[in-house]
Amino acid sequence: MNKVDNFISELPTWKINIINHLRVLIKESHPAITESIKYNTPFYEYKGQLCYILVKPSKIELSFSKGYKLNPLHKGLVKRNRKQVRTLLFRQKTGVDEMKVRELMQEALMINDIDHKK
């Protein structure tokens, strides 16, 4: 078991299912994405911080580190008094919109590629 598996092992089943679904989508986005635990949170990096998964009491949040650079027309992205981070929320009954996550991941990867070249 890796550190992320250990981290989520004690969570309720619905949270584990959403997190594992997100993990698969994130890792499928690019083979160079790395997964680790930082600040007691699963973090994903590709040429710098890419995104992370926050576990809240009633929801799971997929937060994009450079979310402010994502296309503002994406529906469902939440700003919440944050200057840079933008978040997608997942609740027990909503499930994961794979197309939305894949689209945002590709855009976030492109942003990190561009920023890394600067």
N, CA, C and O atoms as CSV, one atom per row, in Angstrom:
chain,resi,resn,atom,element,x,y,z
A,1,MET,N,N,0.839,-1.196,0.000
A,1,MET,CA,C,0.000,0.000,0.000
A,1,MET,C,C,0.878,1.251,0.000
A,1,MET,O,O,1.829,1.342,0.777
A,2,ASN,N,N,0.561,2.219,-0.874
A,2,ASN,CA,C,1.324,3.468,-0.856
A,2,ASN,C,C,0.707,4.454,0.133
A,2,ASN,O,O,-0.301,4.149,0.770
A,3,LYS,N,N,1.303,5.618,0.258
A,3,LYS,CA,C,0.861,6.593,1.260
A,3,LYS,C,C,-0.559,7.099,1.015
A,3,LYS,O,O,-1.301,7.337,1.968
A,4,VAL,N,N,-0.943,7.264,-0.247
A,4,VAL,CA,C,-2.306,7.731,-0.538
A,4,VAL,C,C,-3.310,6.638,-0.194
A,4,VAL,O,O,-4.370,6.920,0.366
A,5,ASP,N,N,-2.984,5.398,-0.525
A,5,ASP,CA,C,-3.864,4.280,-0.145
A,5,ASP,C,C,-4.053,4.240,1.369
A,5,ASP,O,O,-5.170,4.059,1.854
A,6,ASN,N,N,-2.972,4.408,2.108
A,6,ASN,CA,C,-3.056,4.433,3.572
A,6,ASN,C,C,-3.911,5.599,4.050
A,6,ASN,O,O,-4.719,5.456,4.968
A,7,PHE,N,N,-3.727,6.749,3.420
A,7,PHE,CA,C,-4.462,7.951,3.800
A,7,PHE,C,C,-5.971,7.745,3.662
A,7,PHE,O,O,-6.734,8.144,4.542
A,8,ILE,N,N,-6.401,7.131,2.570
A,8,ILE,CA,C,-7.848,7.013,2.329
A,8,ILE,C,C,-8.464,5.751,2.929
A,8,ILE,O,O,-9.687,5.616,2.937
A,9,SER,N,N,-7.654,4.834,3.426
A,9,SER,CA,C,-8.164,3.527,3.860
A,9,SER,C,C,-9.208,3.595,4.974
A,9,SER,O,O,-10.046,2.699,5.076
A,10,GLU,N,N,-9.177,4.613,5.792
A,10,GLU,CA,C,-10.114,4.715,6.915
A,10,GLU,C,C,-11.342,5.575,6.594
A,10,GLU,O,O,-12.204,5.766,7.451
A,11,LEU,N,N,-11.422,6.084,5.382
A,11,LEU,CA,C,-12.544,6.943,5.005
A,11,LEU,C,C,-13.789,6.113,4.697
A,11,LEU,O,O,-13.694,4.910,4.453
A,12,PRO,N,N,-14.961,6.763,4.711
A,12,PRO,CA,C,-16.182,6.060,4.295
A,12,PRO,C,C,-16.069,5.598,2.837
A,12,PRO,O,O,-15.362,6.210,2.037
A,13,THR,N,N,-16.759,4.537,2.512
A,13,THR,CA,C,-16.676,3.926,1.190
A,13,THR,C,C,-16.970,4.909,0.067
A,13,THR,O,O,-16.284,4.888,-0.955
A,14,TRP,N,N,-17.972,5.770,0.228
A,14,TRP,CA,C,-18.308,6.688,-0.863
A,14,TRP,C,C,-17.162,7.652,-1.158
A,14,TRP,O,O,-16.943,8.026,-2.311
A,15,LYS,N,N,-16.431,8.055,-0.117
A,15,LYS,CA,C,-15.278,8.944,-0.322
A,15,LYS,C,C,-14.131,8.194,-0.996
A,15,LYS,O,O,-13.482,8.726,-1.897
A,16,ILE,N,N,-13.886,6.977,-0.565
A,16,ILE,CA,C,-12.844,6.162,-1.182
A,16,ILE,C,C,-13.126,5.976,-2.668
A,16,ILE,O,O,-12.219,6.086,-3.493
A,17,ASN,N,N,-14.382,5.696,-3.010
A,17,ASN,CA,C,-14.752,5.477,-4.407
A,17,ASN,C,C,-14.516,6.724,-5.255
A,17,ASN,O,O,-13.975,6.628,-6.356
A,18,ILE,N,N,-14.913,7.881,-4.757
A,18,ILE,CA,C,-14.708,9.123,-5.509
A,18,ILE,C,C,-13.218,9.423,-5.637
A,18,ILE,O,O,-12.744,9.749,-6.725
A,19,ILE,N,N,-12.481,9.316,-4.544
A,19,ILE,CA,C,-11.045,9.608,-4.578
A,19,ILE,C,C,-10.323,8.666,-5.538
A,19,ILE,O,O,-9.495,9.109,-6.335
A,20,ASN,N,N,-10.626,7.380,-5.470
A,20,ASN,CA,C,-9.958,6.433,-6.371
A,20,ASN,C,C,-10.312,6.711,-7.831
A,20,ASN,O,O,-9.463,6.579,-8.713
A,21,HIS,N,N,-11.548,7.091,-8.082
A,21,HIS,CA,C,-11.953,7.454,-9.450
A,21,HIS,C,C,-11.147,8.670,-9.919
A,21,HIS,O,O,-10.639,8.684,-11.040
A,22,LEU,N,N,-11.032,9.682,-9.068
A,22,LEU,CA,C,-10.247,10.870,-9.415
A,22,LEU,C,C,-8.777,10.521,-9.625
A,22,LEU,O,O,-8.145,11.019,-10.557
A,23,ARG,N,N,-8.238,9.674,-8.767
A,23,ARG,CA,C,-6.835,9.275,-8.893
A,23,ARG,C,C,-6.555,8.640,-10.246
A,23,ARG,O,O,-5.541,8.934,-10.879
A,24,VAL,N,N,-7.449,7.776,-10.685
A,24,VAL,CA,C,-7.283,7.125,-11.992
A,24,VAL,C,C,-7.302,8.166,-13.103
A,24,VAL,O,O,-6.448,8.148,-13.989
A,25,LEU,N,N,-8.274,9.072,-13.057
A,25,LEU,CA,C,-8.383,10.099,-14.101
A,25,LEU,C,C,-7.158,11.010,-14.117
A,25,LEU,O,O,-6.665,11.376,-15.185
A,26,ILE,N,N,-6.672,11.372,-12.943
A,26,ILE,CA,C,-5.492,12.241,-12.849
A,26,ILE,C,C,-4.276,11.519,-13.430
A,26,ILE,O,O,-3.565,12.072,-14.269
A,27,LYS,N,N,-4.042,10.298,-12.988
A,27,LYS,CA,C,-2.859,9.557,-13.431
A,27,LYS,C,C,-2.908,9.234,-14.927
A,27,LYS,O,O,-1.869,9.193,-15.586
A,28,GLU,N,N,-4.108,9.005,-15.465
A,28,GLU,CA,C,-4.257,8.739,-16.896
A,28,GLU,C,C,-3.995,9.982,-17.738
A,28,GLU,O,O,-3.759,9.870,-18.941
A,29,SER,N,N,-4.031,11.147,-17.135
A,29,SER,CA,C,-3.862,12.397,-17.875
A,29,SER,C,C,-2.463,12.550,-18.454
A,29,SER,O,O,-2.294,13.120,-19.531
A,30,HIS,N,N,-1.453,12.040,-17.739
A,30,HIS,CA,C,-0.075,12.132,-18.222
A,30,HIS,C,C,0.788,11.162,-17.425
A,30,HIS,O,O,0.657,11.084,-16.203
A,31,PRO,N,N,1.666,10.423,-18.093
A,31,PRO,CA,C,2.490,9.433,-17.371
A,31,PRO,C,C,3.507,10.033,-16.405
A,31,PRO,O,O,4.013,9.332,-15.529
A,32,ALA,N,N,3.812,11.321,-16.554
A,32,ALA,CA,C,4.815,11.942,-15.682
A,32,ALA,C,C,4.217,12.542,-14.407
A,32,ALA,O,O,4.953,13.105,-13.596
A,33,ILE,N,N,2.928,12.438,-14.218
A,33,ILE,CA,C,2.300,12.962,-12.998
A,33,ILE,C,C,2.721,12.098,-11.811
A,33,ILE,O,O,2.662,10.870,-11.866
A,34,THR,N,N,3.146,12.766,-10.738
A,34,THR,CA,C,3.520,12.048,-9.520
A,34,THR,C,C,2.487,12.312,-8.433
A,34,THR,O,O,1.851,13.366,-8.389
A,35,GLU,N,N,2.342,11.326,-7.560
A,35,GLU,CA,C,1.360,11.385,-6.471
A,35,GLU,C,C,2.103,11.296,-5.150
A,35,GLU,O,O,3.001,10.469,-4.989
A,36,SER,N,N,1.725,12.152,-4.202
A,36,SER,CA,C,2.349,12.110,-2.877
A,36,SER,C,C,1.363,12.659,-1.847
A,36,SER,O,O,0.301,13.176,-2.192
A,37,ILE,N,N,1.734,12.536,-0.596
A,37,ILE,CA,C,0.955,13.128,0.489
A,37,ILE,C,C,1.725,14.331,1.007
A,37,ILE,O,O,2.884,14.211,1.405
A,38,LYS,N,N,1.080,15.490,0.999
A,38,LYS,CA,C,1.641,16.713,1.573
A,38,LYS,C,C,0.532,17.368,2.379
A,38,LYS,O,O,-0.615,17.430,1.938
A,39,TYR,N,N,0.880,17.852,3.556
A,39,TYR,CA,C,-0.107,18.515,4.414
A,39,TYR,C,C,-1.324,17.616,4.661
A,39,TYR,O,O,-2.454,18.097,4.745
A,40,ASN,N,N,-1.079,16.318,4.773
A,40,ASN,CA,C,-2.128,15.328,5.005
A,40,ASN,C,C,-3.175,15.340,3.886
A,40,ASN,O,O,-4.367,15.159,4.135
A,41,THR,N,N,-2.711,15.555,2.648
A,41,THR,CA,C,-3.579,15.661,1.481
A,41,THR,C,C,-2.891,15.010,0.279
A,41,THR,O,O,-1.688,15.196,0.096
A,42,PRO,N,N,-3.625,14.249,-0.549
A,42,PRO,CA,C,-3.033,13.725,-1.775
A,42,PRO,C,C,-2.745,14.862,-2.764
A,42,PRO,O,O,-3.649,15.603,-3.150
A,43,PHE,N,N,-1.473,14.988,-3.168
A,43,PHE,CA,C,-1.026,16.018,-4.108
A,43,PHE,C,C,-0.538,15.366,-5.391
A,43,PHE,O,O,-0.010,14.254,-5.379
A,44,TYR,N,N,-0.725,16.077,-6.499
A,44,TYR,CA,C,-0.304,15.600,-7.811
A,44,TYR,C,C,0.546,16.689,-8.458
A,44,TYR,O,O,0.171,17.861,-8.488
A,45,GLU,N,N,1.706,16.268,-8.976
A,45,GLU,CA,C,2.629,17.236,-9.561
A,45,GLU,C,C,3.005,16.833,-10.973
A,45,GLU,O,O,3.121,15.654,-11.308
A,46,TYR,N,N,3.190,17.853,-11.781
A,46,TYR,CA,C,3.708,17.723,-13.136
A,46,TYR,C,C,4.339,19.071,-13.465
A,46,TYR,O,O,3.634,20.053,-13.696
A,47,LYS,N,N,5.644,19.115,-13.486
A,47,LYS,CA,C,6.354,20.379,-13.690
A,47,LYS,C,C,5.870,21.428,-12.686
A,47,LYS,O,O,5.625,22.581,-13.040
A,48,GLY,N,N,5.741,21.010,-11.450
A,48,GLY,CA,C,5.228,21.848,-10.369
A,48,GLY,C,C,3.895,21.305,-9.875
A,48,GLY,O,O,3.397,20.293,-10.367
A,49,GLN,N,N,3.336,21.989,-8.905
A,49,GLN,CA,C,2.045,21.558,-8.360
A,49,GLN,C,C,0.975,21.647,-9.433
A,49,GLN,O,O,0.877,22.632,-10.165
A,50,LEU,N,N,0.171,20.585,-9.506
A,50,LEU,CA,C,-0.887,20.506,-10.500
A,50,LEU,C,C,-2.254,20.582,-9.826
A,50,LEU,O,O,-3.060,21.464,-10.125
A,51,CYS,N,N,-2.500,19.650,-8.918
A,51,CYS,CA,C,-3.797,19.616,-8.229
A,51,CYS,C,C,-3.667,18.798,-6.950
A,51,CYS,O,O,-2.643,18.164,-6.695
A,52,TYR,N,N,-4.720,18.832,-6.163
A,52,TYR,CA,C,-4.760,18.037,-4.937
A,52,TYR,C,C,-6.204,17.706,-4.607
A,52,TYR,O,O,-7.135,18.349,-5.092
A,53,ILE,N,N,-6.372,16.680,-3.764
A,53,ILE,CA,C,-7.700,16.212,-3.379
A,53,ILE,C,C,-7.887,16.475,-1.896
A,53,ILE,O,O,-7.174,15.922,-1.058
A,54,LEU,N,N,-8.853,17.325,-1.581
A,54,LEU,CA,C,-9.172,17.625,-0.179
A,54,LEU,C,C,-10.370,16.797,0.259
A,54,LEU,O,O,-11.356,16.678,-0.469
A,55,VAL,N,N,-10.278,16.230,1.449
A,55,VAL,CA,C,-11.370,15.456,2.021
A,55,VAL,C,C,-12.050,16.321,3.071
A,55,VAL,O,O,-11.449,16.675,4.086
A,56,LYS,N,N,-13.295,16.652,2.819
A,56,LYS,CA,C,-14.100,17.448,3.750
A,56,LYS,C,C,-15.189,16.552,4.338
A,56,LYS,O,O,-15.446,15.474,3.802
A,57,PRO,N,N,-15.832,16.972,5.422
A,57,PRO,CA,C,-16.837,16.101,6.042
A,57,PRO,C,C,-17.961,15.646,5.094
A,57,PRO,O,O,-18.368,14.485,5.134
A,58,SER,N,N,-18.456,16.545,4.253
A,58,SER,CA,C,-19.591,16.163,3.405
A,58,SER,C,C,-19.275,16.163,1.918
A,58,SER,O,O,-20.173,16.010,1.091
A,59,LYS,N,N,-17.982,16.337,1.568
A,59,LYS,CA,C,-17.639,16.391,0.145
A,59,LYS,C,C,-16.156,16.106,-0.068
A,59,LYS,O,O,-15.357,16.078,0.868
A,60,ILE,N,N,-15.832,15.898,-1.328
A,60,ILE,CA,C,-14.453,15.753,-1.789
A,60,ILE,C,C,-14.208,16.919,-2.732
A,60,ILE,O,O,-15.069,17.258,-3.544
A,61,GLU,N,N,-13.033,17.536,-2.628
A,61,GLU,CA,C,-12.695,18.657,-3.495
A,61,GLU,C,C,-11.469,18.307,-4.326
A,61,GLU,O,O,-10.452,17.864,-3.794
A,62,LEU,N,N,-11.574,18.511,-5.638
A,62,LEU,CA,C,-10.419,18.425,-6.526
A,62,LEU,C,C,-10.016,19.855,-6.827
A,62,LEU,O,O,-10.723,20.572,-7.535
A,63,SER,N,N,-8.879,20.268,-6.287
A,63,SER,CA,C,-8.438,21.659,-6.388
A,63,SER,C,C,-7.253,21.778,-7.331
A,63,SER,O,O,-6.289,21.019,-7.235
A,64,PHE,N,N,-7.335,22.736,-8.241
A,64,PHE,CA,C,-6.286,22.986,-9.221
A,64,PHE,C,C,-5.421,24.135,-8.731
A,64,PHE,O,O,-5.911,25.241,-8.505
A,65,SER,N,N,-4.134,23.866,-8.570
A,65,SER,CA,C,-3.206,24.834,-7.986
A,65,SER,C,C,-3.138,26.142,-8.765
A,65,SER,O,O,-3.017,27.209,-8.163
A,66,LYS,N,N,-3.214,26.081,-10.082
A,66,LYS,CA,C,-3.202,27.287,-10.919
A,66,LYS,C,C,-4.566,27.471,-11.578
A,66,LYS,O,O,-4.667,27.820,-12.754
A,67,GLY,N,N,-5.591,27.233,-10.803
A,67,GLY,CA,C,-6.955,27.292,-11.311
A,67,GLY,C,C,-7.360,28.633,-11.883
A,67,GLY,O,O,-8.216,28.705,-12.765
A,68,TYR,N,N,-6.749,29.698,-11.383
A,68,TYR,CA,C,-7.077,31.034,-11.881
A,68,TYR,C,C,-6.710,31.190,-13.353
A,68,TYR,O,O,-7.207,32.092,-14.026
A,69,LYS,N,N,-5.838,30.311,-13.855
A,69,LYS,CA,C,-5.444,30.353,-15.265
A,69,LYS,C,C,-6.336,29.477,-16.147
A,69,LYS,O,O,-6.236,29.529,-17.373
A,70,LEU,N,N,-7.212,28.669,-15.525
A,70,LEU,CA,C,-8.132,27.841,-16.294
A,70,LEU,C,C,-9.194,28.716,-16.949
A,70,LEU,O,O,-9.503,29.805,-16.465
A,71,ASN,N,N,-9.737,28.236,-18.034
A,71,ASN,CA,C,-10.789,28.959,-18.740
A,71,ASN,C,C,-11.945,29.243,-17.768
A,71,ASN,O,O,-12.497,28.310,-17.184
A,72,PRO,N,N,-12.315,30.517,-17.587
A,72,PRO,CA,C,-13.378,30.854,-16.633
A,72,PRO,C,C,-14.768,30.380,-17.066
A,72,PRO,O,O,-15.718,30.466,-16.287
A,73,LEU,N,N,-14.896,29.890,-18.275
A,73,LEU,CA,C,-16.198,29.412,-18.751
A,73,LEU,C,C,-16.517,27.991,-18.290
A,73,LEU,O,O,-17.627,27.506,-18.506
A,74,HIS,N,N,-15.552,27.319,-17.655
A,74,HIS,CA,C,-15.826,25.976,-17.131
A,74,HIS,C,C,-16.905,26.072,-16.063
A,74,HIS,O,O,-16.774,26.835,-15.105
A,75,LYS,N,N,-17.951,25.312,-16.225
A,75,LYS,CA,C,-19.023,25.295,-15.230
A,75,LYS,C,C,-18.627,24.396,-14.062
A,75,LYS,O,O,-18.009,23.349,-14.253
A,76,GLY,N,N,-18.981,24.807,-12.877
A,76,GLY,CA,C,-18.737,23.993,-11.699
A,76,GLY,C,C,-17.460,24.311,-10.948
A,76,GLY,O,O,-17.252,23.790,-9.852
A,77,LEU,N,N,-16.594,25.153,-11.505
A,77,LEU,CA,C,-15.381,25.526,-10.783
A,77,LEU,C,C,-15.713,26.584,-9.742
A,77,LEU,O,O,-16.377,27.577,-10.041
A,78,VAL,N,N,-15.251,26.365,-8.532
A,78,VAL,CA,C,-15.543,27.261,-7.419
A,78,VAL,C,C,-14.271,28.016,-7.039
A,78,VAL,O,O,-13.193,27.428,-6.963
A,79,LYS,N,N,-14.404,29.319,-6.802
A,79,LYS,CA,C,-13.263,30.159,-6.436
A,79,LYS,C,C,-13.079,30.234,-4.928
A,79,LYS,O,O,-11.965,30.025,-4.447
A,80,ARG,N,N,-14.093,30.514,-4.187
A,80,ARG,CA,C,-14.124,30.571,-2.727
A,80,ARG,C,C,-13.043,31.419,-2.079
A,80,ARG,O,O,-12.241,30.882,-1.315
A,81,ASN,N,N,-12.986,32.668,-2.337
A,81,ASN,CA,C,-12.042,33.583,-1.692
A,81,ASN,C,C,-10.582,33.160,-1.840
A,81,ASN,O,O,-9.752,33.512,-1.002
A,82,ARG,N,N,-10.267,32.430,-2.869
A,82,ARG,CA,C,-8.890,32.027,-3.127
A,82,ARG,C,C,-8.398,32.784,-4.351
A,82,ARG,O,O,-9.130,32.953,-5.326
A,83,LYS,N,N,-7.161,33.234,-4.291
A,83,LYS,CA,C,-6.605,33.990,-5.409
A,83,LYS,C,C,-6.246,33.094,-6.588
A,83,LYS,O,O,-6.455,33.481,-7.738
A,84,GLN,N,N,-5.716,31.914,-6.325
A,84,GLN,CA,C,-5.210,31.074,-7.406
A,84,GLN,C,C,-5.981,29.781,-7.601
A,84,GLN,O,O,-6.223,29.382,-8.740
A,85,VAL,N,N,-6.366,29.126,-6.540
A,85,VAL,CA,C,-6.958,27.790,-6.605
A,85,VAL,C,C,-8.417,27.855,-7.066
A,85,VAL,O,O,-9.181,28.734,-6.668
A,86,ARG,N,N,-8.772,26.892,-7.919
A,86,ARG,CA,C,-10.168,26.692,-8.314
A,86,ARG,C,C,-10.484,25.226,-8.039
A,86,ARG,O,O,-9.617,24.362,-8.169
A,87,THR,N,N,-11.726,24.952,-7.661
A,87,THR,CA,C,-12.082,23.641,-7.126
A,87,THR,C,C,-13.334,23.072,-7.782
A,87,THR,O,O,-14.276,23.799,-8.100
A,88,LEU,N,N,-13.323,21.763,-7.976
A,88,LEU,CA,C,-14.519,21.013,-8.343
A,88,LEU,C,C,-14.976,20.267,-7.093
A,88,LEU,O,O,-14.159,19.693,-6.374
A,89,LEU,N,N,-16.276,20.277,-6.839
A,89,LEU,CA,C,-16.828,19.626,-5.649
A,89,LEU,C,C,-17.523,18.321,-6.032
A,89,LEU,O,O,-18.202,18.240,-7.056
A,90,PHE,N,N,-17.343,17.311,-5.197
A,90,PHE,CA,C,-17.997,16.017,-5.401
A,90,PHE,C,C,-18.666,15.612,-4.092
A,90,PHE,O,O,-18.051,15.643,-3.027
A,91,ARG,N,N,-19.914,15.240,-4.193
A,91,ARG,CA,C,-20.667,14.810,-3.013
A,91,ARG,C,C,-21.059,13.343,-3.172
A,91,ARG,O,O,-20.906,12.751,-4.240
A,92,GLN,N,N,-21.558,12.785,-2.100
A,92,GLN,CA,C,-21.890,11.360,-2.069
A,92,GLN,C,C,-22.825,10.968,-3.215
A,92,GLN,O,O,-22.653,9.904,-3.809
A,93,LYS,N,N,-23.796,11.796,-3.527
A,93,LYS,CA,C,-24.802,11.416,-4.518
A,93,LYS,C,C,-24.503,11.914,-5.926
A,93,LYS,O,O,-25.235,11.574,-6.856
A,94,THR,N,N,-23.455,12.706,-6.115
A,94,THR,CA,C,-23.235,13.301,-7.434
A,94,THR,C,C,-22.315,12.485,-8.335
A,94,THR,O,O,-22.499,12.497,-9.552
A,95,GLY,N,N,-21.353,11.792,-7.792
A,95,GLY,CA,C,-20.419,11.052,-8.625
A,95,GLY,C,C,-19.419,11.971,-9.311
A,95,GLY,O,O,-19.325,13.156,-8.990
A,96,VAL,N,N,-18.673,11.413,-10.258
A,96,VAL,CA,C,-17.591,12.128,-10.927
A,96,VAL,C,C,-17.936,12.310,-12.403
A,96,VAL,O,O,-18.268,11.347,-13.094
A,97,ASP,N,N,-17.856,13.536,-12.873
A,97,ASP,CA,C,-18.045,13.838,-14.295
A,97,ASP,C,C,-16.689,13.655,-14.972
A,97,ASP,O,O,-15.851,14.557,-14.963
A,98,GLU,N,N,-16.485,12.476,-15.556
A,98,GLU,CA,C,-15.186,12.136,-16.142
A,98,GLU,C,C,-14.763,13.116,-17.226
A,98,GLU,O,O,-13.601,13.517,-17.274
A,99,MET,N,N,-15.677,13.502,-18.085
A,99,MET,CA,C,-15.333,14.414,-19.182
A,99,MET,C,C,-14.824,15.744,-18.635
A,99,MET,O,O,-13.831,16.279,-19.126
A,100,LYS,N,N,-15.492,16.270,-17.634
A,100,LYS,CA,C,-15.096,17.550,-17.034
A,100,LYS,C,C,-13.706,17.435,-16.409
A,100,LYS,O,O,-12.858,18.302,-16.619
A,101,VAL,N,N,-13.469,16.365,-15.642
A,101,VAL,CA,C,-12.170,16.182,-14.991
A,101,VAL,C,C,-11.071,16.023,-16.030
A,101,VAL,O,O,-10.006,16.626,-15.900
A,102,ARG,N,N,-11.315,15.226,-17.050
A,102,ARG,CA,C,-10.307,15.021,-18.105
A,102,ARG,C,C,-9.986,16.340,-18.818
A,102,ARG,O,O,-8.822,16.645,-19.079
A,103,GLU,N,N,-11.008,17.100,-19.125
A,103,GLU,CA,C,-10.823,18.385,-19.807
A,103,GLU,C,C,-10.007,19.351,-18.954
A,103,GLU,O,O,-9.075,19.987,-19.447
A,104,LEU,N,N,-10.356,19.459,-17.681
A,104,LEU,CA,C,-9.625,20.355,-16.782
A,104,LEU,C,C,-8.193,19.885,-16.564
A,104,LEU,O,O,-7.279,20.704,-16.478
A,105,MET,N,N,-7.991,18.583,-16.473
A,105,MET,CA,C,-6.635,18.060,-16.302
A,105,MET,C,C,-5.766,18.409,-17.501
A,105,MET,O,O,-4.618,18.819,-17.331
A,106,GLN,N,N,-6.292,18.253,-18.703
A,106,GLN,CA,C,-5.513,18.575,-19.899
A,106,GLN,C,C,-5.152,20.057,-19.939
A,106,GLN,O,O,-4.036,20.428,-20.303
A,107,GLU,N,N,-6.098,20.885,-19.565
A,107,GLU,CA,C,-5.824,22.325,-19.538
A,107,GLU,C,C,-4.793,22.674,-18.460
A,107,GLU,O,O,-3.905,23.494,-18.692
A,108,ALA,N,N,-4.911,22.055,-17.291
A,108,ALA,CA,C,-3.960,22.307,-16.201
A,108,ALA,C,C,-2.558,21.829,-16.593
A,108,ALA,O,O,-1.572,22.490,-16.268
A,109,LEU,N,N,-2.459,20.701,-17.279
A,109,LEU,CA,C,-1.160,20.209,-17.751
A,109,LEU,C,C,-0.534,21.195,-18.732
A,109,LEU,O,O,0.662,21.478,-18.663
A,110,MET,N,N,-1.349,21.711,-19.638
A,110,MET,CA,C,-0.864,22.672,-20.628
A,110,MET,C,C,-0.356,23.943,-19.935
A,110,MET,O,O,0.675,24.495,-20.317
A,111,ILE,N,N,-1.082,24.393,-18.926
A,111,ILE,CA,C,-0.663,25.578,-18.168
A,111,ILE,C,C,0.686,25.335,-17.507
A,111,ILE,O,O,1.564,26.196,-17.558
A,112,ASN,N,N,0.860,24.163,-16.883
A,112,ASN,CA,C,2.138,23.856,-16.243
A,112,ASN,C,C,3.265,23.735,-17.264
A,112,ASN,O,O,4.397,24.129,-16.983
A,113,ASP,N,N,2.968,23.193,-18.450
A,113,ASP,CA,C,3.969,23.125,-19.516
A,113,ASP,C,C,4.425,24.529,-19.904
A,113,ASP,O,O,5.622,24.797,-19.999
A,114,ILE,N,N,3.483,25.404,-20.123
A,114,ILE,CA,C,3.780,26.780,-20.535
A,114,ILE,C,C,4.566,27.509,-19.436
A,114,ILE,O,O,5.568,28.166,-19.717
A,115,ASP,N,N,4.112,27.389,-18.202
A,115,ASP,CA,C,4.783,28.060,-17.088
A,115,ASP,C,C,6.188,27.515,-16.871
A,115,ASP,O,O,7.090,28.259,-16.487
A,116,HIS,N,N,6.375,26.241,-17.110
A,116,HIS,CA,C,7.684,25.609,-16.907
A,116,HIS,C,C,8.703,26.115,-17.929
A,116,HIS,O,O,9.893,26.206,-17.627
A,117,LYS,N,N,8.242,26.442,-19.129
A,117,LYS,CA,C,9.136,26.931,-20.189
A,117,LYS,C,C,9.603,28.368,-19.948
A,117,LYS,O,O,10.622,28.797,-20.489
A,118,LYS,N,N,8.853,29.100,-19.138
A,118,LYS,CA,C,9.186,30.512,-18.885
A,118,LYS,C,C,10.406,30.648,-17.997
A,118,LYS,O,O,10.822,31.764,-17.686
